[in-house]
């Protein structure tokens, strides 16, 4: 499964620096609005010690990790929903991502900068709300002919749209609403930004990122405090060079990896593994999807001709020492098409060609 995150925030919040830290790519980083006009895009491999251990056990020559697509778009400004700055040009780039990474910057403010981190947070969230209100308004206009003809489905959708608009007008994101599966089906074609999950990055200076006050962030979304410029510097170092720097700054682990893990968990994803020939590979899927759907993520022919799947937890396979030993001891299970795939499963699919 390909999944993606879009980085959003005010100009100079550190979005492009974070992008560079996550992707180790050279991107334009300037201290003025709109240095990023066209979106930067990168496919980033996800660190996975489980995959490395499986590859070593199976002596796989090729190791293919799961990946995430990351988009960095132009900085948002107040009034973007009305066309200020680059307006909806950049909002369009975020419509199809699975999750938003909202970067809130806090640095040594100059005397003419009166915006607090809370103010910066609120500006972006307000503009996202206003953008969604515009989407809902346009949808209501398209429903009018159907309403006049008395379509019940159109009236049901209109009632839902009014409920969403009322929530947004209170300054609240749509992700906080308790929506039913039927509601999500109705909204599936609407590019609503505040319906997406969100992870916040609190981008601070090297002196105060370890234990900042994050109480002003929404309580139901993860917050990753970090110094993006430091993470970008660390990303350019080898693991041996990186270790003493991390110790000097009191870092127990990479904040980049903590961010990617937070995105992964907040999207309720799982990873399964395949070992075939000389390749060990990780596949990211929605948690608990059926085995036949997981097979389809690899190739549609595997889903069409699905027979069964042999499954074993990655740790059990490592403990047994080999697939042959695991099979001999009955540690591998043969499951049908409706088996809910678990995080950490190693799967061997059988299917008709």
Secondary structure, 3 states (H helix, E strand, C coil): CCCEEEEEEECCCCHHHHHHHHHCCCCCCCCCCCCCCCCEEEEEECCCHHHHHHHHHCCCCEEECCEEEEEECCCECCCHHHCCCCCHHHHHHHCCCCEEEEEEECCCCCCCCCCCHHHHHHHHHHHHHHHHHHHHHHHHHHHHHHHHCCCHHHHHHHHHHHHHHHHHHCCCCHHHCCCCHHHHHHHCCCCCHHHCEEEEEEECCCCCCCCCCCCCCCCCCCEEEECHHHHHHHHCCCHHHHHHHHHHCCCCCCHHHHHHHHHHHHCCEEEEEEEECCEEEEEEEECCCEHHHHHHHHCHHHHHCEEEEEEEEHHHHHHHCCHHHHHHCCCCEEECCCCECCCCEEEEEEECC
